[in-house]
Amino acid sequence: MERYGKCVKNRENILFTFFTVMAIHIMGLQPESFEKIKAGTKTIELRLFDEKRKAITLGDTIEFQKKPEESETLRTRVSALLRYESFSKLFDDFPPEVFGGKDKKSLLRGVHRSYTPEKEKEYGVLGIKVEVMQDE
């Protein structure tokens, strides 16, 4: 993310205006998660808080690519970043439906198919709250 600004002067005030250039991140998604985000039934995507995810900021765009072909895409805007030490603690604070699941136990089983408990402990986790963007 880059931040630019300019200073505008008039007789009484000095006004600073800033604008930010948001980043676009590309991430692959399994078909089930892709369809749930597209339908608006899953609003928080789960990832490790690794180097790639540390670059995400509020307002950024995430373009999800539906696996395995990655020919279908979905653009979303990041509306919140939820940093936790573990998926279990993240799941304690939200209803399972926002993650696209039915209960905490099945969510943990699912997430640990992609991320080992060792990697989870090493990096911590990130819940990325997204809103589907309308075609611009």
N, C-alpha and C positions, 0 to 999 in steps of 0.2 A: 504494500500500500504506500502510495506517495501522497504527500500533502503539499499543496501549493497555496500561496496567499498573495494578496495585494493590499496595499494601503490606499485608502481614498480619503482625501482631506477636503474639508470645507471650512468656513469661518469659525464655527463653534466646536466642531468635533473632528476627531480622527477615527475613522471607522476601518476596522480590519475585517476582511472577508476571507474565508478559507473554503476551499473545496478539496475533496479527496478523490483520488482515482482508486476505485475498488478493483480487486483482483478477481480473476476467473479461475476456478479450480476444476479439474476434470477428475471424476471418480467413477469407477465401475460399480454396478449394483446387480445383485442377483435378481432374476425376473420378479419374484414374489415381492421383494422390498421395493423394487422400481414401481410396480403397479400400485402398491399401497401408498407410496408418496404421491404418485400421480393422482390418485383418488382423494388424497387429503386425509386418509385414515392413519397414516404414519407420519408424524411431524418431527420426530427426533431420530437422526441417523447416528449410528454408533461407530466409533473408530478409536484406535489407540491414539494417545497424544504424542505421536512420534514427530520427527522433524518436519515432515510434509504437512501435518495438521497444525503445527505451531504457526504456520504462515497464514492461517485462516483468521479473518477478523470480521466483526459485525458489518453487515451490509455487503459483504463479498457475494459473488455469484458462484454457485456450484452447478456444474453441468454434469448430471448423472448420465452414464451410458449403460444401457441395458445389456447385460452379458448374456450369452457369450459373444454374439456378433458385434455388439456395441454400435449397431446402426441406428437404433432408436435412442434419442436423447431427451432429457428433461432439465430445463433451467430452473433453478431455485435461488432464493435470496436467503442468506444467513441472518436470522433474527435473534439468535441467542447462542452462546457458547457455554456449555455446562462441563466444567472441569472437575473430575473426581479421581480419587485414588483407585477405585475399582468399579466394575460394572454393577456389582451387588449393591454398593452404596448409592449409585446413580438410580438403580431400579427402586430403591427404598423411597425415593423422594417424588416419584411420578407414577401415575397409573400405567399398567403394562400396555394399554392400547396405543399410547403415544409413540411407543417403540415398534408398533406393529405386532404385538404379542397378546397372549391371553393371561399369562401369569409369570411371576418372577422366575420360577424354576425352569420353565421352557425357554424363557429368554436367555437365561444363563447357559443352558445346554446349547442353544443356537449360536450364541456369541463365542463360546469356547470351541466351536467347530472351526472358526476362522482365526481366533486369537488364543494362544496358549496362556495359562495362568502366569507363566514366567514372564512373557512379554507384557501382560497386563500390569504386573508388579513393576517391571522395569520402566515402562513409559507412563503409566497411569492411563486414564481414559478420557474421552471427550464425547459428549452428547452435542450434536449439532442440530439445533432447531432450525428448520427450514420452512419457507413458504414458497409454493409453486408460483412462478412468474407467468403472467399472461403473455401471449405473443405480442411483441412490440413492433 
